[in-house]
Amino acid sequence: MGLLFLLSATLLTPPVPAGEIARAAHAPRLDLRRVAGFRAKPPGKRYSVTVPIGKPRPALPLPRIEGPKDARLPLVVIDPGHGGHDPGAISPYGGRREKDVTLALARAIRDQLVATGRVRVALTRADDRYLVLEERYGIARRLKADLFLSIHADSAESDEAHGASVFTLSEVASDREAAKLAARENKANIINGVDLGAHSGAVSSILLDLTQRETMSVASDFARLLQREAADEVPFRSDAHRFASFVVLKAPDTPSVLFETGFLSNKEDADFLTSKAGQQKVARGVREAVQIHFARRIAAEGR
């Protein structure tokens, strides 16, 4: 077989004069293609593929604003986490789903805030529907909200983990657990490997740097206030104020806080968060913090 291949190669390759091979051997640069008798092939035909991506999705209709009909009053947008096909955490105690717990908590908080007559309130979702993460804080921005509060309920591998946390934005997470939680929550945008919330590079990092510093400072002040005011009603973790890169906190001009109200993987927390009494306690704590927060803001602005 080897002999046949050698004979075939010899017959197919045009002979090269011996003098030319000698001259090529002493040349400064050896043209192997010429010596071997090969010719460069012309470039082949190029092809392109066009894939239609469809029209951009229309903007979601804005939710109803509840409370006094006075546009001068501060507006709080409450975001019940998860929803629709995304159940969030599922408790091993009765199979209670995070998306249902957060909606019940959001409604209780809304009712308590509206009852004060001092703020206006809107919910990003008032029923069991799915929202892309950017749509959630996008609603707050479009409504020109003064505060954005995203409500969640955590889960952990250990059923001993318990207590509430309040997160504000930071690209550097305060601990490994916070980073893992943010990564898990941010995956709510991804279905079958497609990132539904991916945006173009038109968002300027300079704009974020200039506008987000004050926004993050206000959010951190509210986070500490929420822990202080709700501590009598809601059990908190010892390291309650934490930092992570949650997508829903990335509105550059809306102070935003993510309230992890407890662990559905812990029986005591799950019972607390799914009971009417527990939900009212969470709502009262948020109500007190919101009232003090805006009273301070109004006083600082000299209104």
C-alpha positions in Angstrom: 0.0 0.0 0.0 2.8 2.4 0.9 4.5 1.7 -2.5 1.3 2.3 -4.4 0.8 5.7 -2.6 4.4 6.7 -3.4 4.0 5.7 -7.1 0.7 7.6 -7.3 2.2 10.7 -5.8 5.2 10.5 -8.2 2.9 10.2 -11.2 0.6 13.0 -10.1 3.3 15.5 -9.2 4.8 17.3 -12.3 8.6 16.9 -12.5 10.8 19.8 -11.5 14.1 20.4 -13.3 17.1 19.5 -11.2 18.8 22.9 -11.8 15.8 24.7 -10.5 15.8 22.7 -7.3 19.5 23.5 -6.8 19.0 27.2 -7.3 16.0 27.1 -4.9 18.1 25.4 -2.3 20.7 28.2 -2.3 18.1 31.1 -2.5 17.6 33.3 0.6 13.9 32.2 0.8 12.7 28.9 -0.3 9.4 28.8 -2.2 8.2 25.4 -1.2 5.0 25.7 -3.2 7.0 26.2 -6.4 9.5 23.4 -5.7 6.7 20.9 -4.9 4.7 22.0 -8.0 1.7 23.3 -6.0 -0.4 26.3 -7.1 -2.3 28.4 -4.6 -6.1 28.0 -5.0 -8.2 31.1 -5.5 -10.4 32.1 -2.6 -13.7 30.3 -2.5 -17.2 31.9 -2.6 -18.2 33.5 0.6 -21.6 33.0 2.2 -23.6 34.9 4.8 -26.6 33.9 6.9 -29.3 36.3 8.0 -31.5 35.3 11.0 -34.6 37.4 11.6 -34.9 38.4 15.3 -38.3 40.0 15.1 -39.5 43.3 16.4 -38.6 44.7 19.8 -41.1 43.9 22.5 -43.4 46.8 23.3 -43.0 48.4 26.7 -45.1 46.9 29.4 -48.2 48.9 30.4 -47.5 50.7 33.6 -49.3 49.5 36.8 -51.9 51.5 38.6 -50.6 53.9 41.3 -52.6 53.6 44.5 -53.0 56.0 47.3 -53.7 59.8 47.4 -54.1 61.5 44.1 -51.3 63.9 44.8 -48.3 63.7 42.5 -46.2 65.6 45.0 -46.3 62.7 47.4 -43.4 60.2 47.2 -43.9 57.0 45.1 -42.8 53.6 46.3 -42.7 50.8 43.8 -42.9 47.3 45.3 -41.6 44.3 43.3 -42.9 40.8 44.3 -40.0 38.6 43.3 -40.4 35.8 40.7 -43.8 34.9 39.2 -45.4 33.0 36.3 -43.2 30.0 35.2 -40.6 31.1 37.7 -41.7 29.9 41.2 -38.5 31.0 43.0 -37.6 29.0 46.1 -40.0 26.2 47.1 -40.3 25.4 50.8 -39.9 21.7 51.8 -42.7 22.5 54.4 -45.9 22.2 52.4 -44.4 23.2 49.0 -45.0 26.9 49.5 -43.6 28.9 46.6 -41.6 32.1 46.8 -43.6 33.8 44.1 -46.8 33.4 46.1 -45.2 34.5 49.4 -43.7 37.6 47.9 -46.9 38.6 46.2 -48.8 38.3 49.5 -46.1 40.3 51.3 -46.2 43.0 48.7 -49.9 43.4 48.9 -49.7 43.6 52.7 -47.0 46.3 52.5 -49.0 48.2 49.8 -52.1 48.3 52.0 -50.2 49.5 55.1 -48.4 52.2 53.1 -51.6 53.4 51.4 -53.4 53.5 54.7 -50.9 56.2 56.0 -52.0 58.6 53.3 -48.5 59.9 53.0 -47.1 57.9 50.0 -48.3 56.5 46.7 -47.7 52.9 45.9 -47.5 50.7 42.8 -46.8 47.0 42.4 -44.7 45.7 39.5 -47.0 42.7 39.3 -50.4 42.4 41.1 -50.9 38.8 39.9 -49.0 35.6 39.0 -47.1 36.9 35.9 -43.4 36.7 34.8 -41.3 39.8 34.4 -37.8 40.1 33.1 -35.5 41.5 35.8 -34.8 44.7 33.8 -38.6 45.2 33.3 -39.0 45.3 37.1 -36.8 48.2 37.9 -37.7 49.6 34.5 -41.2 50.1 35.7 -39.9 52.0 38.7 -37.8 54.3 36.5 -40.7 54.9 34.0 -42.9 55.9 37.0 -40.1 58.1 38.4 -40.3 56.2 41.7 -38.7 57.6 44.8 -38.0 54.2 46.2 -37.9 50.7 44.7 -38.3 47.7 47.1 -37.9 44.2 45.7 -39.4 41.5 48.0 -37.9 38.0 48.2 -37.8 34.9 50.4 -34.5 32.9 50.5 -33.7 29.2 50.7 -30.5 27.4 51.8 -29.1 23.9 51.9 -29.2 23.9 55.7 -32.6 24.3 57.3 -30.9 26.1 60.2 -30.4 29.2 58.1 -32.9 31.8 59.1 -33.6 35.5 59.4 -34.1 38.5 57.1 -31.5 40.4 55.1 -31.5 43.7 53.3 -29.3 44.0 50.2 -28.1 47.0 48.4 -26.1 47.2 45.2 -22.4 46.5 45.0 -20.3 44.9 42.2 -18.3 43.4 45.1 -20.4 41.1 47.2 -20.1 41.3 50.9 -19.6 37.6 51.2 -19.6 34.4 49.1 -23.1 33.5 50.1 -24.3 36.9 48.9 -22.5 36.4 45.6 -24.1 33.0 45.1 -27.5 34.3 45.9 -27.2 37.2 43.4 -26.0 34.8 40.7 -29.0 32.5 41.4 -31.6 35.3 41.4 -30.1 36.9 38.2 -30.6 33.6 36.4 -34.3 34.3 36.5 -33.8 36.0 33.1 -32.4 32.9 31.4 -34.7 30.5 29.7 -33.3 27.6 27.7 -30.0 29.3 27.6 -31.3 32.6 26.2 -30.8 35.8 28.3 -34.2 37.5 27.9 -32.9 40.7 29.6 -29.7 41.2 27.6 -29.3 44.8 26.6 -27.1 46.6 24.1 -23.9 48.3 25.0 -25.5 51.7 24.7 -25.8 52.1 28.4 -23.0 54.3 29.4 -20.7 53.3 32.3 -19.9 57.0 32.7 -23.6 57.8 33.3 -23.8 55.0 35.9 -20.7 56.3 37.7 -22.0 59.8 37.8 -25.6 59.2 38.9 -25.5 55.9 40.9 -23.2 57.0 43.7 -25.9 59.2 45.4 -28.6 56.6 44.6 -26.6 53.8 46.3 -26.0 56.0 49.3 -29.7 56.7 49.7 -30.4 53.0 49.3 -27.9 52.1 52.0 -29.4 54.6 54.4 -32.8 53.1 53.8 -31.5 49.5 54.3 -30.1 50.4 57.7 -33.3 52.2 58.6 -35.4 49.2 57.5 -33.5 46.8 59.7 -33.7 49.2 62.7 -37.5 49.9 62.4 -38.5 46.3 61.5 -36.3 44.5 64.0 -39.1 44.4 66.6 -41.5 42.7 64.1 -39.2 40.7 61.9 -36.3 38.4 62.9 -33.1 39.5 61.1 -29.7 37.9 60.6 -26.8 39.3 62.5 -25.2 40.5 59.3 -28.5 41.9 57.9 -27.3 44.7 55.6 -25.4 43.0 52.8 -24.1 43.9 49.3 -24.4 42.1 46.0 -24.8 42.7 42.3 -28.5 42.0 41.9 -29.9 43.0 38.5 -33.0 44.5 40.0 -31.0 47.0 42.0 -29.2 48.5 39.0 -31.5 51.4 38.2 -29.0 54.3 38.3 -31.4 56.9 39.4 -33.9 55.1 41.7 -32.8 54.1 45.3 -33.3 50.3 45.3 -33.3 47.7 48.1 -33.8 43.9 47.9 -35.5 42.6 51.1 -34.9 38.9 51.7 -37.7 38.5 54.3 -36.5 35.1 55.5 -35.8 31.5 54.5 -38.5 29.2 53.2 -36.1 26.4 53.9 -36.5 27.1 57.6 -39.7 25.9 59.2 -40.1 28.9 61.6 -39.4 31.4 58.9 -41.7 29.7 56.4 -44.5 29.6 58.9 -44.0 33.3 59.8 -43.9 34.5 56.2 -46.9 32.5 55.0 -49.1 33.5 57.9 -51.3 36.6 57.8 -49.9 37.7 61.2 -46.3 37.4 59.9 -47.1 39.3 56.7 -48.6 42.1 58.7 -45.6 42.3 60.9 -43.3 42.6 57.8 -45.6 45.2 56.4 -45.6 47.3 59.6 -41.8 47.3 59.7 -41.6 48.5 56.1 -44.3 51.1 56.7 -42.4 52.6 59.6 -39.1 52.7 57.7 -40.6 54.3 54.7 -42.3 57.0 56.7 -39.2 57.9 58.5 -37.1 57.7 55.3 -39.3 60.2 53.4 -39.7 62.5 56.4 -35.9 62.8 56.6 -35.7 63.4 52.8 -38.3 66.1 53.0 -36.6 67.8 55.9 -33.2 67.6 54.2 -34.6 69.3 51.1 -36.3 72.0 53.2 -39.8 71.3 52.0 
